[in-house]
């Protein structure tokens, strides 16, 4: 390129097609590598920002979920099968690392398959209790007056009857199928969520943006779903972790009393079946009992950590 005086300023060279293709490929490869690294680093920073109790509980719960998922792969057979001689103590036979029970069933297989039942019952019953309790709490807190009075009297009626005794009565009536156990635990566990959501709704319905939405013609359903529920739901998440732990304990208690699904092995059932050998072979009850403590402790830590995390966010 030359100026009007004829002096050469610079020579601009364009890249060849091959160079352009090579540069494009390098850019694409760099983007492919950078995105996962950036996403993983953000996830790691977010995890490190959690309270230590939430971190610990999450790790323990993930281990429990992995155990439940791998049960069918590590022990593909029926956990009720008589796999060996009875009263094999842990560590004495490599084929049965956790030993066998009084019937000769593999305790390790029972613990891993029992994790599926405990997590399934806990999560399903908590879902039922959360949906039911949230619906009752929203209706009572938002509409007030006779609706609030009626729903709270029903809630108090459910609270008068002891939770575990109520679950026993329902399972005795409906039968000890796993679906009935889940329903019984969920129906008897919703009152805490209802009272919590009602208290949050009573405070939220007085906010200016909620009143403005109603004045502008927003329906009750729209106000509840767009303004009340999203702001009242964070405490419910904390309560849900506690409800899941209680559901696991309730299912174990029912199974210990023989009120469990005969087609599904559970930790409470393993404890109940081995109570006769408690003095001679305590490991038969201690191992499934430790599994119950493990999952309940992880859920309790998650609940405490979520509460701290929400308080920290609210303070910020």
Secondary structure, DSSP 8 states (H G I E B T S, - for coil): -B-TT--B--------HHHHHHHHHHHHHHHHHHHHHHHHHHHHHHHHHS-HHHHHHHHHHHHHHHHHHHHHHH--S-TTS--S-TT--TTS-TT-TT-B-TT--BHHHHHHHHHHHHHHHHHHHHHHHHHHHHHHHHHHHHH-HHHHHHHHHHHHHHHHS-HHHHHHHHHHHH-S-HHHHHHHHHHTS-HHHHHHHHHHHHHHTTSHHHHHHHHTT--HHHHIIIIIHHHHHHHHHHHHHHHHHHHHHHHHHHHHTT-S-TTS--HHHHHHHTGGGTTT-THHHHHHHHHHHHHHHHHHHHHHHHHHHHHHHHH-
